[in-house]
Amino acid sequence: MISSGQFSVYLALKQLGFKGVHSEEWGDQPEVLDYFHEHMVKPSIDAGEVIVGDPDMRVIANYGYTAVFDIVPAIYYEQMLNQFPDCKFILTSRDSESWFESWTSMTQIVSTPLHLAGKLFRLPALTKGSDYIRWLFAYLNQDASILTASWPTDVTNRETAIPMYEAHNKRVREIIPPEKLLEYHPREGWEPLCKFMELDPCPTTPFPHSNSRLSMRVQAWSAFLLLLEAALVLFFGVSLIRKFFSPKKKQTKAKAL
């Protein structure tokens, strides 16, 4: 089950019993992040050109996930279809301007704390996450200079991004068989999802609408602040240990000749 959609769809499918993974959870499966970094992100940065590659999506399925969301299925839906011909796809629908504003806001929310954390703490997972965001910027803008430039703060180009978004949706409709594709918006609620997935009965609980931008802002900055707090505690802890437990040098008074 593949979705290139919003966080609400992710929450809904989890409630329907699918084991889903969103890219913000890749930290829980470092092997997945390592795979994409090694096969697509790092080769792109090293070569100074956007390399999409042809990844083996079984690296995700091997963890038992039955639904994948966000950028991976949005870019690699053809590979998904070839490797998992029985899977279904959800294309969340929205107008181009609305998508662009959401994308711009989301990338700015995530990229700044992630990049700062990567620079300050030099942890491999943070550095790889920062590289991944840079790679996405370069891919969306089709601008390889982003891969090697100093960290971009505002790189989303409307004139490039919107046509690419529209071409992507057109290509999805051409590639994915109609019986395997659901064009959907969360405001439509449970019924289209249940019908598409052949699930009965449908939940009677409210559909899980989520403010994904607010959620990701809180998560991104919370993670950064927690790392900063841990670093400060470690620094002051080591300083105190050195102060109270280091051997004291004997003080000798200078003797007058």
C-alpha positions in Angstrom: 0.0 0.0 0.0 1.6 3.2 -1.2 0.6 6.8 -0.5 2.2 10.0 -1.7 0.0 12.1 0.6 -0.6 14.0 3.7 0.0 13.0 7.3 -3.7 12.6 7.9 -3.8 9.7 5.4 -0.9 8.1 7.2 -2.8 8.3 10.5 -5.9 7.0 8.9 -4.3 4.0 7.3 -2.6 3.1 10.6 -6.0 3.2 12.2 -7.2 0.8 9.5 -4.6 -1.7 10.5 -1.7 -1.0 8.1 1.8 -0.8 9.4 2.9 2.5 7.9 6.2 4.4 7.9 6.6 8.1 7.2 10.0 9.6 6.3 10.1 11.4 9.7 10.3 7.9 11.3 13.3 6.8 9.4 15.4 7.4 12.5 13.7 4.3 14.0 15.1 2.3 11.1 18.6 3.6 10.5 19.2 0.8 7.9 16.6 2.4 5.7 18.1 5.9 5.9 21.6 4.4 5.4 20.4 2.6 2.2 19.0 5.7 0.6 21.9 7.8 1.7 24.4 5.3 0.3 22.6 4.7 -3.1 21.1 8.0 -4.0 22.1 10.9 -1.7 25.8 10.4 -1.2 26.5 9.6 -4.9 24.6 12.8 -5.9 26.6 15.0 -3.5 29.9 13.3 -4.5 29.1 13.7 -8.2 27.5 17.2 -8.0 24.5 16.0 -9.9 21.0 14.8 -9.0 21.0 11.0 -9.0 17.6 9.4 -8.5 18.8 5.8 -8.9 16.8 2.6 -8.9 16.4 1.6 -5.3 15.2 -1.8 -4.0 12.1 -1.0 -2.1 12.2 -4.4 -0.3 14.6 -2.6 2.1 11.5 -1.0 3.5 9.1 -4.0 3.1 11.6 -6.3 4.9 10.7 -4.5 8.1 7.1 -5.6 7.8 5.7 -2.2 6.6 2.6 -2.5 4.5 2.3 1.3 3.7 4.9 3.9 2.9 4.3 7.6 2.7 5.9 10.9 1.8 8.8 11.5 -0.6 9.9 7.9 -1.3 6.7 6.8 -3.0 6.3 10.2 -4.6 9.6 9.7 -6.4 9.8 6.0 -6.8 6.2 5.0 -7.6 7.3 3.2 -10.8 9.8 1.1 -8.9 7.1 0.4 -6.3 4.7 -0.8 -9.0 7.3 -3.0 -10.7 8.5 -4.6 -7.5 5.1 -4.9 -5.9 2.6 -5.3 -8.8 -0.4 -6.0 -6.4 0.1 -2.8 -4.4 -2.3 0.1 -4.4 -1.6 3.9 -4.6 -3.2 6.9 -3.1 -2.6 10.3 -4.8 -3.7 13.0 -2.5 -5.2 15.8 -4.5 -4.8 19.5 -4.0 -4.3 22.6 -6.2 -0.8 23.5 -7.2 -0.6 26.7 -5.2 -1.8 25.1 -2.0 0.8 22.3 -2.5 3.6 24.7 -3.1 2.8 26.7 0.0 2.6 23.6 2.1 5.9 22.2 0.7 7.8 25.4 1.2 6.6 25.7 4.8 7.4 22.1 5.5 10.9 22.1 4.1 11.8 25.3 6.0 10.4 23.9 9.2 12.4 20.7 9.0 15.6 21.8 7.3 16.8 24.5 9.7 16.9 22.5 13.0 18.1 19.4 11.2 21.0 21.2 9.6 21.9 23.0 12.8 21.9 19.7 14.7 24.0 18.0 12.0 26.6 20.8 12.1 26.7 21.1 15.9 26.6 17.5 17.0 28.2 15.7 14.0 26.1 12.6 14.6 26.0 10.4 11.5 22.2 10.1 11.5 21.8 13.9 11.7 24.3 14.5 8.9 22.6 11.9 6.7 19.2 13.5 7.4 20.6 16.9 6.5 22.1 15.5 3.3 18.8 13.9 2.5 16.9 17.3 2.7 19.6 18.9 0.6 19.1 16.1 -2.0 15.3 16.7 -2.0 15.8 20.4 -2.6 18.1 19.7 -5.5 15.7 17.1 -7.0 12.6 19.3 -6.7 14.3 22.3 -8.2 16.4 20.3 -10.7 19.3 22.3 -9.5 22.5 20.3 -8.8 24.3 23.4 -7.4 22.2 23.0 -4.2 24.1 19.7 -3.5 27.4 21.4 -3.0 26.5 25.0 -2.1 26.5 26.4 1.4 23.3 25.4 3.2 20.4 27.0 1.3 17.8 28.7 3.5 15.2 29.4 0.8 15.7 27.3 -2.3 12.2 26.3 -3.4 11.7 27.9 -6.8 8.0 28.3 -7.7 8.6 28.4 -11.5 10.3 25.0 -11.3 8.5 23.3 -8.4 4.9 23.8 -9.6 5.4 22.5 -13.1 7.3 19.5 -11.7 4.5 18.8 -9.2 1.8 18.9 -12.0 4.0 16.7 -14.3 4.4 14.3 -11.4 0.6 13.9 -10.9 0.1 13.5 -14.7 2.7 10.8 -14.8 1.2 9.0 -11.9 -2.2 8.9 -13.6 -0.5 7.6 -16.8 1.6 4.9 -15.1 -0.6 3.5 -12.3 -3.6 1.4 -13.6 -6.9 3.2 -12.7 -8.1 0.3 -10.5 -4.9 0.6 -8.4 -5.1 4.4 -8.0 -7.2 6.5 -5.6 -7.2 10.2 -6.0 -8.2 11.5 -2.6 -8.4 14.4 -0.2 -8.7 13.9 3.6 -11.9 15.9 3.7 -13.6 13.0 1.9 -13.3 11.0 5.1 -13.3 7.2 5.7 -15.7 6.0 3.0 -13.4 6.3 -0.1 -10.5 4.8 1.7 -12.5 1.8 3.0 -14.0 1.2 -0.4 -10.6 1.4 -2.2 -9.0 -1.0 0.4 -12.0 -3.2 0.4 -12.5 -2.9 4.2 -15.8 -3.3 5.9 -17.0 -2.0 8.2 -15.6 1.5 8.1 -14.6 3.3 11.4 -17.2 5.4 13.0 -14.7 7.5 14.8 -13.8 11.0 13.5 -11.3 11.0 10.6 -7.8 11.9 12.0 -7.1 15.3 10.5 -3.6 16.4 11.4 -1.8 19.7 11.3 1.3 18.1 9.8 3.2 21.4 9.6 2.7 22.2 13.3 3.4 18.6 14.2 6.7 18.5 12.3 7.7 22.0 13.6 7.3 20.8 17.1 9.1 17.5 16.5 12.0 19.0 14.6 12.8 21.7 17.1 12.0 19.5 20.1 14.6 17.0 18.9 17.1 19.8 18.3 16.6 21.2 21.8 16.8 17.8 23.4 20.2 17.2 21.7 21.3 20.7 22.8 20.2 20.1 26.4 22.0 16.7 26.4 25.2 18.3 25.1 25.1 21.1 27.7 24.5 18.5 30.5 27.4 16.5 29.3 29.7 19.5 29.0 28.9 20.8 32.5 29.0 17.3 33.9 32.5 16.7 32.6 33.6 20.1 33.8 32.4 19.4 37.3 34.1 16.0 37.4 37.4 17.6 36.3 37.0 20.3 38.9 36.3 18.1 41.9 38.1 14.8 41.1 41.2 15.8 39.2 44.5 15.5 41.2 45.4 18.7 43.0 48.8 20.0 42.3 51.0 20.8 45.3 51.5 24.4 45.8 55.0 25.5 46.8 56.0 28.8 48.0 58.9 30.5 46.4 61.8 30.8 48.8 63.7 34.0 48.9 67.3 33.8 48.2 
